Amino acid sequence: MSAKSVPVLVGADWLASALGQPGLVVIDFRLAADGGKAGYEAGHIPGAVHSDYAADGWREKRGNAGGLRPEAAHLASLFGRLGITPQSHVVLVPAGTSANDLAASARAFWTLRHAGHTGLSILDGGMRAWIAHGGAVETGLVAPDAAAPYPIAWQPAYRAQAQGVLAAVNAHSHVLIDARSPSFHAGAEKATEAKRAGHIPGAINVNYTGLFDVATGRIIDLPALRARFEMLPDKPVITYCNTGHTAALDWFILSEVLGQPDIALYDGSMTEWTEDESRPVALL
């Protein structure tokens, strides 16, 4: 399977025709709120393995920051345990129930891409679309065909870190996108772990929930996606939220679906940003 020939968003019809091909790794990524492992065992795409976003450590807490990228050794072991090799094409399967659920798959996609993996897709609409398509379902637990620890090769351009974000703010060199709800952006509410409410100065609010079509469980169509971001100046972009979770969906749309260059995710986001009182925070 050639990674170059597979889009980053695949439909249920494509996946149904690809099942069983060498190198295909299908990962059921439903969150606990959508049944998690129990839901997976009750019915999943044939051959799909399960990964738990929290228990498998796709993100790491350090200090107040709850969503930082784990170290290479942990991810190398995790990817290998899931059967991912550099030649694999990985399809992440969300539940298809909410933007929050989809953001978890987008964050896993970002993690794999940042780690140097190229063959990646998300099943648009997730299990909801698969079932609506009439796709086959199997029960029980599929043991991954474990591989050697993955050879992590960080791609630094995908990740923004606090000092780089501060430099970008001071130089007005980047567009910052706050993926949170307007109430968080304005400072009317904040994450428990964040020390201050508000947003990074100059950030534009593009609420991640508006990128998800509740009626279909899929990402909104391309014209609508382009309209969501048409106000952006022609500059490199950094997306953030509270913990680097919901911002992964904005990142995925801009970088992978719309194909815009120079899109980075700040995984520390507001929970890390506000740990240092010298970093500026703005209110509306």
C-alpha positions in Angstrom: 0.0 0.0 0.0 1.5 3.3 -1.1 1.0 6.0 1.6 1.1 8.7 -1.1 -2.0 7.3 -2.8 -4.1 7.3 0.4 -5.9 10.5 1.5 -5.7 11.6 5.2 -9.5 11.2 5.4 -10.8 7.9 4.1 -14.4 6.7 3.8 -15.9 3.5 5.0 -16.0 2.2 1.4 -12.2 2.7 1.0 -11.5 1.0 4.3 -13.8 -1.9 3.5 -11.9 -2.6 0.3 -8.5 -2.2 2.0 -9.0 -4.6 4.9 -6.5 -7.4 4.9 -3.9 -5.7 2.8 -0.3 -6.1 4.0 0.9 -3.2 6.1 -2.6 -1.9 7.1 -3.0 -1.2 10.8 -6.5 -0.2 11.9 -6.6 1.3 15.4 -10.0 1.7 17.2 -9.5 5.0 19.1 -12.9 5.4 20.7 -12.7 7.4 24.0 -14.0 6.0 27.3 -17.1 8.2 26.9 -18.0 6.3 23.8 -17.4 2.9 25.3 -13.6 2.7 25.1 -12.3 -0.9 25.2 -15.6 -2.4 26.3 -17.3 -0.8 23.3 -14.5 -2.0 21.1 -14.9 -5.6 22.3 -18.6 -5.4 21.8 -18.1 -4.6 18.1 -15.3 -3.3 16.0 -14.0 -3.2 12.4 -12.5 -6.7 11.6 -8.8 -6.8 12.4 -8.8 -3.5 14.2 -6.7 -3.3 17.4 -7.6 -1.0 20.3 -5.7 1.8 21.9 -6.7 3.7 24.9 -5.9 7.4 24.6 -5.3 7.9 28.3 -4.1 4.5 29.6 -1.7 4.0 26.7 -0.1 7.4 27.4 -0.5 9.2 24.1 -0.1 12.3 26.2 1.9 13.0 29.3 1.4 15.3 32.3 4.3 17.3 33.6 3.6 20.0 36.1 0.3 21.6 35.3 0.5 20.7 31.7 -1.7 17.7 31.1 -1.2 17.0 27.4 2.5 17.1 26.5 4.1 14.9 24.0 5.6 11.8 25.6 9.3 11.0 25.3 10.6 9.0 22.3 11.2 5.8 24.3 7.6 5.6 25.4 6.2 6.2 22.0 8.6 3.9 20.3 7.4 1.1 22.6 3.7 2.0 22.2 3.8 2.2 18.4 5.7 -1.1 18.2 3.2 -2.8 20.6 0.4 -1.7 18.3 2.2 -3.3 15.3 3.2 0.0 13.6 6.3 -0.1 11.5 7.6 2.7 9.2 6.0 0.9 6.3 2.6 0.6 7.9 -0.4 2.6 6.8 -2.3 3.5 10.0 -6.0 4.2 10.0 -7.4 5.8 13.2 -11.0 5.1 13.9 -12.9 7.5 16.2 -16.4 6.9 17.4 -17.9 9.5 15.1 -20.0 11.0 17.9 -18.4 14.3 18.8 -15.7 16.8 18.0 -14.0 15.9 21.2 -13.8 12.3 20.2 -12.5 13.2 16.8 -9.9 15.5 18.4 -8.3 12.5 20.1 -7.7 10.8 16.8 -6.4 14.0 15.4 -4.0 14.3 18.3 -2.8 10.7 17.8 -2.4 11.5 14.1 -0.2 14.6 15.0 1.9 12.5 17.4 2.6 9.9 14.7 3.3 12.6 12.1 5.6 14.5 14.5 7.4 11.2 15.3 8.2 10.8 11.5 5.4 8.4 10.4 4.0 9.1 6.9 1.3 6.6 6.2 -1.7 7.9 8.1 -5.4 8.4 7.7 -8.5 8.9 9.9 -11.8 7.2 9.1 -14.1 10.1 8.4 -17.2 9.5 10.5 -15.5 6.7 12.5 -17.5 3.7 13.7 -20.7 5.6 13.1 -20.0 5.9 9.4 -18.7 2.3 9.3 -22.0 0.9 10.7 -24.1 3.2 8.5 -22.2 1.9 5.5 -23.1 -1.7 6.5 -19.5 -2.6 7.3 -18.8 -5.9 8.9 -18.3 -6.0 12.7 -16.5 -8.5 14.8 -16.4 -8.9 18.6 -13.7 -9.7 21.1 -10.2 -8.6 21.4 -7.7 -8.6 18.5 -4.1 -8.9 19.7 -1.8 -6.6 17.8 0.9 -8.1 15.6 3.6 -6.5 17.7 6.7 -5.1 16.0 10.0 -3.8 17.1 10.2 -0.4 18.9 9.4 2.2 16.4 12.4 4.3 15.1 11.2 7.7 16.2 12.5 10.5 14.0 11.2 13.8 15.3 9.9 16.3 12.8 10.4 19.5 14.8 8.3 21.7 12.5 5.1 20.1 13.7 5.5 21.1 17.4 5.6 24.5 19.0 7.1 24.9 22.4 6.6 27.7 25.0 9.7 29.7 24.2 9.0 29.6 20.5 5.4 30.7 21.0 6.6 33.6 23.2 9.1 34.6 20.5 6.3 34.4 17.9 4.0 36.6 20.0 6.7 39.2 20.5 7.8 39.3 16.9 4.2 39.0 15.5 5.6 36.4 13.2 2.9 33.8 13.4 -0.9 33.5 13.5 -2.0 31.9 16.8 -5.3 30.0 16.7 -7.2 29.3 19.9 -9.3 26.2 19.3 -11.3 26.5 22.5 -14.8 27.8 23.0 -15.4 31.6 23.0 -15.9 31.6 26.8 -12.4 30.2 27.4 -10.9 32.5 24.8 -12.6 35.5 26.5 -11.5 34.5 29.9 -15.0 33.8 31.3 -13.8 30.3 32.3 -10.6 28.4 32.4 -9.2 24.9 32.8 -8.7 23.8 36.4 -5.0 23.4 35.9 -4.5 26.8 34.2 -3.3 29.5 36.6 -4.9 32.3 34.7 -7.9 32.7 32.4 -7.7 34.3 28.9 -5.8 33.7 25.7 -2.4 34.2 24.3 -2.2 37.8 23.0 -3.2 38.2 19.4 -4.8 34.7 19.1 -7.7 34.2 16.7 -10.6 32.0 18.1 -11.6 29.2 15.8 -13.6 26.9 18.0 -12.8 23.3 17.1 -16.4 22.1 17.5 -17.4 24.1 14.4 -15.2 21.8 12.3 -17.4 18.7 13.1 -20.8 18.0 11.6 -23.0 16.7 14.4 -25.6 15.4 11.9 -23.2 13.1 10.1 -20.4 12.5 12.5 -17.9 13.7 9.9 -15.7 16.7 9.3 -17.6 19.5 7.6 -17.2 19.8 3.8 -14.2 21.5 2.2 -15.9 24.8 1.2 -17.1 25.2 4.8 -13.6 24.3 6.2 -12.0 27.0 4.0 -14.5 29.5 5.1 -13.7 28.8 8.7 -10.1 29.8 8.2 -10.4 32.4 5.4 -9.6 35.3 7.7 -6.1 34.0 8.5 -3.2 36.2 7.4 -0.5 34.6 5.3 1.8 33.6 8.1 2.9 30.4 9.8 0.3 29.1 12.2 0.4 27.8 15.8 -2.7 26.1 17.2 -3.3 25.7 20.9 -6.1 25.1 23.5 -5.9 24.1 27.1 -3.9 20.8 26.8 -3.2 20.4 23.1 -6.2 18.1 22.6 -8.8 20.1 20.9 -6.2 22.2 19.1 -5.1 19.0 17.3 -8.3 19.1 15.3 -7.6 22.7 14.0 -4.1 21.6 13.3 -5.3 18.5 11.4 -7.7 20.5 9.2 -5.2 23.2 8.3 -2.1 21.0 7.9 -3.4 17.7 6.6 -6.8 18.4 5.0 -6.3 21.9 3.6 -2.6 21.3 3.0 -1.3 24.6 4.3 2.4 24.7 5.1 4.0 25.8 8.4 1.2 24.6 10.8 2.4 23.7 14.3 0.6 22.5 17.4 1.6 23.9 20.8 0.9 20.8 23.0 1.6 22.6 26.3 -1.1 25.1 25.5 -2.7 27.2 28.3 -2.0 24.8 31.1 1.7 25.1 30.5 1.7 28.7 29.2 0.2 30.1 32.4 2.7 28.2 34.7 5.1 31.1 34.1 3.6 34.4 35.2 5.9 36.4 32.9 4.1 35.0 29.8 1.4 37.4 28.7 -2.3 36.5 28.8 -5.1 38.7 27.3 -8.8 39.0 28.1 -11.7 40.2 26.0 
